Amino acid sequence: MDSREDAEARAKGRFMLINAMRIAGVVMILAAIAVFNEALPLPDWAGYLLLVLGMFETFVTPTLLSRMWSTNDKR
């Protein structure tokens, strides 16, 4: 069985990864806004793709990761 320090280190790493995913998603959304305002020279379809992927990464991915790593046994 893992020691308490190992479990805390693993939880901290998971917390950091979830927050990094959220930040990356927000950056994608901001890049999509820049595409729509013609600040980035990309086609509109790239802006829509960035927007959809950013929304997924911001809202869905952290929830999926936290469910996958949950210590509650819901089977």
FENWOCOR-V841167 format. One line per field, one symbol per residue. psi: psi as a letter, one per 30 degrees, with the letter a starting at -180 (. if undefined). A space follows every 10 residues. Layout:
BEGIN
psi: ???
END
This chain:
BEGIN
psi: kkleeeeeee eeeeeeeeee eeeeeeeeee eeeeefggfk illeeeeeee eeeeeefeee eeeeeeeegk fkjg.
END
